[in-house]
């Protein structure tokens, strides 16, 4: 029995891999918001936050992994006061209030 032919023939689109870079993202659905968050007014890419990938608005750096942070992702350790990112900061919900602990202080809490 012969193989059945494709019912869509030439109407079916090719399924190729497409490279999506910053240029394509800045022209996409959320182009205006993406451009404002990631690019400076000069058009040069700025440093991105390691946690949320927004443009860094200050000089905050995680004390554990030394990655750049934006103002929204800065967490202060309850034990020592060090700055920690969302990846290095551990949120302790055992008390009435949430406490953020850096990895150094979290080792002593257990």
N, C-alpha and C positions, 0 to 999 in steps of 0.2 A: 504494500500500500504506500503510495507516495506521500511525502510530507506536505502538510497543509500550508498554504501561503499565508502571509501576513494580511489580515483583513483591512489594515489601515494604509498599506502601501506607502506612498510618498507623503501622506498627510501627517504621519507620526513624526514628532520632533526628535532630533538626535539627543541622546542622553550623554552629554559630555561633562567632564569635570570643569568647573568654573573657578578660577582663582578670584577670591574676594579680598581685596586690599583696602587701604584707607581711602583711596580715590573712589572705589565703588561704594563703600559705606557712606561717604560724605555726599553721594548723589542719590541715596536710597530713600526709603519711606520716612525715616526720622533724620533726614539730612541736616535740617537747620539746627536741631538740638544737638546732634552729634558734633557738628562743626563748632558750635559754641563751647561745648565741654572739652573737646580735645585739642582744638587749634587756637592759637593766639590770633589776635586781629591781623598780625603780620602774615599769617598763613603758614608759619613754621610750627611743626608739631612740638608741643610742650611735654614736660615729664608727666607721665601718667601715674596715678595712685596704684599701689600694688594690690589693694583690696578690691576697689570698685572700678578701676580704669578711667576715672575722671581726671581732669587736669589738676595737678597739684597746685593749691592756692597759697601755700606757705612753705615753711622750711621744716616741717615735722618729719622726723625719721624714726622708724621703729627701733627701739633700743636692743631688740633681740636679733632681728634679721637685717637691720640697717636699710630697709626699703623705704622709699618716699611714700608719704601719706597725705591725703587731702584732709580738710577740716572735719568732714563728716565721719571719717574712719579712725580718727585718733581716739584711743582708749587709754586712760590713765590707770596704772596699777594701784590697787587699794593698799597693798603692803608697802611698797617702796616709792611709789609716785612716778615710776618710769613710764615712758610712752610705749605703747604696744599696738600692733596692728590687729585686725580681726583674725588673722591666722595664728599669731603668737599669743594673743590674749585669751585667757580661759575665764569664762563667766561662771561664777559660783552662785547658784540659785538656792542654796540650802538655808540661808537666813531669810528674814523678812524682805530685805533689799538685795538686789543683785550686786555682786562684787566682781570687778575685773581683776584678775591676777596675771602677772607676767609669768613666763615659764619658770623663772628662778624662784619666785615666791610660791608658785603652785606646788613645787616639790616639797616645800616645808609645811604646807597646809595639810598634806595627806598623812 
